[in-house]
Structure formats: C-alpha cells, structure tokens
Amino acid sequence: MTGKPLAGIRVLDLSRILAGPWAGQLLADLGAEVIKVERPRQGDDTRHWGPPWLKDADGRETSTATYYLAANRGKQSITVNLQSRRGQDIVRRLACQSDVLIENFRAGQMRRFGLDHETLLKARPGLVYCSITGFGHTGPLSERPGYDLLIQGMGGLMSITGDADGPPQKVGVAVADLAAGLYATVAIQGALLERERSGLGQHIDLALLDVQVALLANQAMNYLAGGVVPHRRGNAHPNIVPYEVFEAADGHFILAVGNDRQFARLADVIGKPDLARDKRFRTNAARVDNRDTLVPLLTTAFKTQPGETWLARLEAASIPAGRINNISEVYDLEQVKQRGMLTETAHPEAGSLPLGASPIRYSRSTGDPAGAPPLLGADTETVLARLLDYDPGTLAALRRDDVI
C-alpha cells in the first residue's frame, strides 16, 4: 500500500456549516493536512446546531452538537479573529504556506478582510483558492446569502420532489450543500493537477445554485430537449416504469425495473405473464405512456403477499428490489459493515466516537480513517508555533488580546 493520495497537501479551511467543511473533510480523508480556522469561543455555527449533543465517556451531554461531527473529521482546529488585523495577518501568513484555501463567506467579505483571492494569489501564486457561495461572485444575486433549503427551492429540486398532489418537498439531507462540497473537491483536485503543469494556482468560484441546476440532470434534459416541464411524481421515475415504491400486504418496498427483460420476468413473478406481451406494456416507452393503467395492476398484485415474500421472489428472478431502511437499519446491514462504512476513532470527550466513513476505496493508496473532529481551537498553539514560529509569549499575547 502507498500513502494517502493527497499526503503533503495543506488546506486552510475557513468555511463553516456544511458545503465547505464537507469538501475539507473529504480532502482530509484523502490525506491532506486540513487546518480549520474558526471564530474564538463560538467556532463553526454547527457546533451549536443541537440537540442532539455529543455525549462524553460518562454519558453526559457536552456542548458540541452532533451535526458538527458529520463534516469535520480529520482536521485540526485553530481559532482566529478575522475582525482583527493581527488575525487577518495570521491567516494571510498561513495561506502563504498552504496549497489550498476554502472559504464560504459572502461575496466581497474576504476582500474587506484583505484575504480575497486577488490579494492572496499575488502573495502565493501557487494557491488554489476555492470560494463557495450561494449564488456565485457574479450576477444580480451574488451578494445574497444562500442556504440549502432556499437553493433546493430556487434550483428546481423541490418542484420535482414530493407527492404529485402534495406540496413541494425538500430532500431529507442538505443535498445542495453536500453536492457543492463534492464539486469543490473535484475542482480543487483538478486545479492542483493543473498546477503541476503551470506552476500556478487559481480561483474557483463555486455557487450552490449552479450546483443545484447541474444536479437536475435527466430532469433538465426532459425540459431542455424534450420540451416537458417535469413535475412531482412522488417515488415514481419520470422516464422508467415500474420504478417506484409499492405496498405489500405488510408494508412498502422498492421495485426498480430497468429494462424490458426485467419486466418480462416481473410479469412471471406476479403470475401475470400476459402483461409482458401486452403492447401497452411491452416496452419501457409504452409503459411510461400507460403508467396510469399498469401501476394499479401491479399495486393490486403486490398487496396479496408480504414484502419479504415478494423480495425473495424478485431477488431469485434478478429483478432489482429492496427494503426501505431507517438509518439504524442501514448501519445494521452486513453489506454496510463489511464495506467499512462505520468506523470508530478516539475522541477527547467521548472516549470512542462512531463515525460514518469515506466511501472511497483505492487499490494501492491507504484508506485509514481520518482522526476525530477536533475540539474548538485544540490545535491553535501547535499550528501557529509549527508554521509561523510563534513563541509562547507571542501566543499568550494574542490570546490575551482576543486575536486567537
């Protein structure tokens, strides 16, 4: 096994909440040294987004919300007051020793701190500077704040999520934020690779709204090329039938028929082989056109047996189907356990902390779990002494003056 792919890369993570921290966490998973810069005493907003709260080794609640733990593993935490000129100088000096800077302040805010990409790229030409904002650094909405719920609505996702006769619905996780973090990680790695050829860094202007529009994927093309404005279909698929949730005698399960051969086998499984020869259902295109006729027929058939009975029959016929698990059941799946998607790490308050793991599996590079999410400011003195040569007296003065 070789070392982690991004070993030797240093990331200065000035972001808060989810999109930026998600990118920083993924870079840490890949081996980068990630230094998270937080506000003194307050820290990242999500440290306070509870309950639930992290419990210590004795089962008592701490002051750290579990939300924070989801996006900050493997990082170091330093506290720096960006409102202070000395604090701005600390970040400027750290940026000059970093390969990547991630920030998600409103457009223009970093310029007021003297930490904008134009300024820092002059001082550190090789810096990859990634800005994540709600609406980007250009356009009429560039100065507006953007949160995931707002972006899901404005970016079209809520118009296609939820029951057809129900209200618009958001996705159960902050998918625009999370996808922005993934896009940011891809963009950063692309810029680092390009730097190998040019020797130069660059600015990445990543907007949550842009990301959400890009995520419309096939639904966007249904409109752009097909001229059809998509609408909410609940759990049904706009382009594939049957591909949705069905009700068995004792609950619900998922059926995902991806081609005509699978549909023919499905017709046999439910004891209605003639459905596969019916011209209304013989092809996927015909099934999409006649979904309002086909789906009730399938619904009636599935209600005659328990879900596990249907799942066993469908699996035997190699037809994609599955249970609908709650999150506790997800982590009980043997597949999830064997794939290592749950890990544990030492934590200074909790003792041992269970964490979701990175899904990336390399054939040669190591995939050891990153460390626990850091306590607020736990690494301030160590990082500033190591990278900026601050002596104990200087650090004490900075702390006394509320700079760190």
C-alpha positions in Angstrom: 0.0 0.0 0.0 1.2 3.5 -0.7 0.4 6.6 1.3 -2.8 8.6 1.0 -3.2 10.4 -2.4 -3.1 14.0 -1.1 -0.4 13.5 1.5 1.8 16.6 1.6 -1.1 19.0 0.5 -2.0 21.6 3.1 -5.6 23.0 3.1 -6.6 26.1 5.0 -10.4 25.7 5.7 -12.1 28.9 6.6 -15.6 27.6 5.8 -18.5 26.9 8.1 -21.7 24.9 8.2 -21.7 22.2 5.5 -20.7 22.7 1.9 -17.1 23.9 2.6 -16.5 21.7 5.6 -17.7 18.7 3.6 -15.0 19.5 0.9 -12.4 19.9 3.6 -13.3 16.6 5.3 -13.1 14.8 2.0 -9.6 16.3 1.3 -8.6 15.2 4.8 -9.9 11.7 4.1 -7.6 11.7 1.0 -4.6 12.6 3.2 -4.4 16.4 3.0 -3.4 18.3 6.2 -6.6 20.4 6.8 -6.4 23.3 9.2 -9.9 24.5 10.1 -10.0 28.2 11.1 -12.8 29.0 13.5 -14.1 32.0 15.4 -12.8 32.3 19.0 -15.2 30.9 21.6 -18.0 30.4 19.0 -16.5 28.3 16.3 -18.3 26.8 13.4 -22.1 27.5 13.6 -22.9 23.8 13.5 -21.1 23.2 16.9 -24.3 24.8 18.3 -26.9 23.1 16.0 -28.3 20.8 18.6 -29.8 18.7 20.0 -28.7 16.0 19.8 -25.4 16.7 21.5 -22.2 14.6 21.7 -22.1 12.7 25.0 -18.9 12.3 27.0 -17.4 9.0 28.2 -19.8 9.1 31.2 -22.9 9.6 29.1 -23.3 13.3 29.9 -24.1 15.8 27.2 -21.3 18.1 26.0 -21.6 21.5 24.3 -20.9 20.0 20.9 -23.8 19.3 18.5 -23.6 16.1 16.6 -24.2 18.0 13.4 -20.6 19.4 13.6 -19.2 15.9 13.8 -20.6 14.9 10.4 -18.4 17.2 8.4 -15.1 17.8 10.3 -13.3 14.6 10.8 -9.5 14.5 10.3 -9.0 18.3 10.7 -7.0 20.5 13.1 -8.9 23.4 14.7 -7.4 26.8 15.3 -9.3 29.9 16.4 -8.5 33.3 14.8 -10.4 36.5 15.0 -10.8 37.7 11.4 -12.1 41.1 12.5 -8.6 41.7 14.0 -5.8 43.0 11.7 -3.4 40.6 13.5 -5.9 37.8 13.0 -6.0 38.6 9.3 -2.2 38.6 9.2 -2.1 35.2 10.8 -4.5 33.8 8.1 -2.5 35.6 5.3 0.7 34.0 6.5 -0.9 30.6 6.8 -2.3 30.9 3.3 1.2 31.6 2.0 2.2 28.2 3.4 -0.8 26.3 2.1 -1.7 24.7 -1.2 -5.5 25.2 -0.9 -7.8 27.7 0.8 -11.5 27.1 1.1 -13.9 29.8 2.2 -17.7 30.4 2.1 -18.1 34.0 3.2 -20.5 36.2 1.2 -19.1 37.7 -2.0 -16.9 40.7 -1.1 -16.4 39.8 2.6 -12.9 38.3 2.2 -11.9 41.5 0.3 -12.8 43.5 3.4 -10.5 41.3 5.4 -7.7 41.7 2.9 -7.9 37.9 2.3 -9.5 37.9 -1.2 -8.2 35.7 -3.9 -6.6 38.5 -5.9 -4.6 39.5 -2.8 -3.5 36.1 -1.7 -2.7 34.8 -5.2 -0.2 37.7 -5.6 1.4 36.7 -2.3 1.2 32.9 -3.0 0.9 32.4 -6.8 0.5 28.6 -6.4 -2.5 28.8 -4.1 -5.8 27.1 -5.1 -8.4 29.4 -3.7 -12.0 27.9 -3.6 -14.9 30.2 -2.8 -18.3 28.6 -2.1 -21.3 30.9 -2.0 -25.0 30.7 -2.5 -25.1 32.4 -5.9 -21.5 33.0 -7.0 -19.3 36.1 -7.3 -21.2 37.4 -10.4 -24.8 38.0 -11.4 -27.6 40.0 -9.8 -27.9 37.7 -6.8 -24.2 37.5 -5.9 -24.5 39.3 -2.6 -27.4 37.3 -1.3 -26.9 34.6 1.3 -27.8 31.1 0.2 -28.9 28.2 2.4 -29.6 24.7 1.2 -33.4 24.8 1.6 -33.5 28.1 -0.4 -31.3 26.6 -3.1 -33.3 23.4 -3.4 -36.4 25.6 -4.0 -34.9 28.1 -6.3 -32.9 25.5 -8.2 -35.9 23.4 -9.2 -35.4 20.3 -6.9 -38.4 20.9 -4.7 -40.7 21.2 -7.8 -39.9 17.6 -8.6 -39.8 16.2 -5.1 -42.8 15.0 -3.1 -46.2 13.5 -4.0 -48.0 14.7 -7.1 -50.9 16.2 -5.1 -48.8 17.4 -2.2 -46.7 20.5 -1.5 -43.1 20.9 -2.8 -40.7 18.9 -0.6 -37.0 19.2 0.2 -34.7 16.2 0.2 -34.0 14.7 3.7 -30.3 15.8 3.7 -28.9 19.1 2.6 -28.2 17.7 -0.9 -27.2 21.1 -2.5 -24.6 21.7 0.2 -23.3 18.2 0.1 -23.0 18.2 -3.7 -21.3 21.6 -3.6 -18.7 20.0 -1.3 -18.2 17.2 -3.7 -17.9 19.5 -6.7 -15.5 21.7 -4.8 -13.3 18.7 -4.0 -13.2 17.7 -7.7 -12.5 21.3 -8.7 -9.7 21.6 -6.2 -8.0 18.4 -7.2 -8.3 19.5 -10.9 -6.7 22.8 -10.1 -3.9 21.1 -8.1 -3.2 18.8 -11.1 -3.2 21.7 -13.5 -0.7 23.5 -11.1 1.7 20.6 -11.8 1.9 21.9 -15.4 1.6 25.6 -15.0 3.1 26.2 -11.5 0.1 28.5 -10.8 -2.9 28.3 -8.6 -6.3 29.8 -9.4 -9.6 30.9 -8.1 -12.6 28.6 -8.0 -16.0 30.4 -7.9 -18.5 27.7 -6.9 -22.2 28.6 -6.4 -24.8 26.4 -4.6 -27.4 27.5 -7.2 -25.1 26.5 -10.1 -24.6 23.1 -8.4 -28.3 22.5 -7.9 -29.1 23.4 -11.5 -26.4 21.0 -12.7 -27.9 18.3 -10.5 -31.2 18.4 -12.4 -29.5 16.0 -14.8 -32.1 14.0 -16.8 -34.9 16.1 -15.5 -33.3 19.2 -17.0 -33.0 17.4 -20.3 -36.6 16.3 -20.2 -37.3 20.0 -20.4 -34.4 21.3 -22.5 -34.5 18.7 -25.2 -37.9 17.1 -24.6 -40.0 20.3 -24.0 -41.6 18.8 -21.0 -41.6 20.7 -17.7 -41.2 17.9 -15.0 -43.5 17.8 -12.0 -43.7 15.9 -8.8 -44.3 12.2 -9.1 -43.7 11.0 -5.5 -41.4 8.0 -5.7 -42.1 7.3 -9.3 -39.5 7.8 -12.0 -40.2 10.2 -14.9 -38.6 8.0 -17.6 -38.8 4.4 -16.3 -41.8 2.3 -15.3 -42.2 0.5 -13.0 -39.6 2.2 -10.8 -41.1 3.3 -7.5 -42.3 2.2 -4.1 -45.1 -0.4 -3.9 -47.2 -1.6 -1.0 -47.2 -5.2 0.0 -49.6 -6.9 2.5 -47.5 -5.7 5.4 -45.6 -2.6 4.3 -43.7 -1.0 1.5 -40.8 -2.0 -0.7 -38.9 -0.6 -3.7 -39.1 -2.1 -7.2 -36.7 -0.8 -9.9 -37.3 -2.4 -13.3 -34.6 -1.1 -15.6 -35.3 -2.8 -18.9 -37.9 -4.9 -20.8 -36.3 -8.2 -20.0 -36.6 -7.5 -16.3 -40.3 -6.5 -16.8 -41.0 -9.8 -18.6 -39.5 -11.6 -15.5 -41.6 -9.4 -13.2 -44.8 -10.4 -15.1 -43.9 -14.1 -14.4 -43.2 -13.4 -10.8 -46.6 -11.9 -10.1 -48.3 -14.6 -12.1 -49.4 -12.3 -15.0 -47.1 -13.3 -17.9 -49.5 -11.7 -20.4 -48.5 -8.2 -19.2 -45.2 -8.6 -20.9 -46.9 -9.4 -24.3 -49.4 -6.6 -24.0 -48.5 -3.8 -26.5 -49.3 -1.2 -23.8 -46.5 -2.6 -21.6 -44.1 -4.4 -23.9 -41.5 -1.6 -24.0 -40.5 0.9 -21.4 -41.7 3.8 -23.6 -45.1 2.1 -23.8 -45.1 1.6 -20.0 -44.3 5.2 -19.4 -47.2 6.2 -21.7 -49.5 3.8 -19.9 -48.2 4.0 -16.3 -51.7 5.0 -15.0 -53.0 1.7 -16.2 -50.0 -0.5 -15.3 -49.2 0.7 -11.8 -52.7 0.0 -10.3 -52.4 -3.6 -11.8 -49.1 -4.1 -10.0 -50.3 -2.4 -6.8 -53.2 -4.9 -6.6 -50.9 -7.9 -7.2 -48.3 -6.8 -4.6 -50.9 -6.3 -1.8 -51.6 -10.1 -1.9 -48.3 -11.1 -0.2 -45.9 -9.9 2.5 -43.0 -7.7 1.4 -40.3 -10.3 2.3 -42.1 -12.9 0.1 -42.0 -10.5 -2.9 -38.4 -9.5 -2.2 -37.3 -13.2 -2.1 -39.1 -13.9 -5.4 -37.8 -10.8 -7.1 -34.2 -11.5 -6.0 -34.5 -15.0 -7.3 -35.6 -13.5 -10.7 -32.7 -11.0 -10.7 -35.1 -8.0 -10.5 -33.8 -5.0 -8.6 -35.9 -4.6 -5.4 -35.2 -3.8 -1.8 -36.4 -2.8 1.7 -36.8 0.8 2.8 -34.5 1.0 5.8 -34.4 3.6 8.6 -30.9 4.8 9.4 -30.5 2.4 12.3 -31.2 -0.5 9.9 -28.8 0.9 7.4 -25.9 0.5 9.9 -27.1 -3.0 10.7 -26.8 -4.1 7.1 -24.0 -6.7 6.8 -23.0 -5.1 3.5 -22.5 -1.8 5.1 -20.5 -3.3 7.9 -18.2 -5.3 5.6 -17.6 -2.3 3.4 -16.4 -0.4 6.4 -18.9 2.4 6.3 -18.9 2.7 10.1 -15.7 3.4 11.9 -14.7 4.4 15.4 -12.0 6.8 16.5 -10.7 8.1 19.8 -12.2 11.4 20.9 -11.0 13.6 23.8 -14.5 14.0 25.3 -16.5 10.9 24.1 -13.6 8.4 24.5 -14.6 6.4 21.5 -16.6 8.1 18.7 -18.6 6.2 16.0 -18.3 8.0 12.6 -19.5 7.5 9.1 -16.6 6.6 6.9 -15.5 7.7 3.4 -16.8 5.5 0.6 -13.6 5.8 -1.4 -11.6 2.6 -1.8 -8.2 2.6 -3.5 -6.4 -0.5 -4.7 -3.0 0.8 -3.6 -3.4 4.0 -1.5 -4.2 3.7 2.1 -7.7 4.4 3.4 -7.1 4.6 7.1 -9.8 6.6 8.8 -9.1 10.2 9.5 -9.0 11.4 13.1 -11.9 12.7 15.1 -13.5 16.1 14.5 -11.4 18.5 16.6 -12.4 20.4 19.8 -12.6 24.1 19.2 -9.2 25.7 19.0 -7.5 22.5 20.1 -4.5 23.0 17.7 -4.1 26.8 17.7 -0.8 27.0 19.6 0.7 23.9 17.9 -0.1 25.1 14.4 1.0 28.7 14.9 4.2 27.6 16.6 5.0 25.0 13.9 4.1 27.0 10.8 4.6 30.6 11.9 7.3 30.2 14.6 5.3 31.9 17.3 6.8 31.6 20.7 4.8 31.1 23.9 5.0 34.8 24.8 3.6 35.8 21.4 0.8 33.2 21.7 -0.1 34.4 25.2 -0.3 38.0 24.0 -2.5 37.1 21.0 -4.9 35.1 23.3 -5.0 37.9 25.8 -6.0 40.4 23.1 -8.7 38.0 21.7 -6.8 37.6 18.4 -6.8 33.8 18.8 
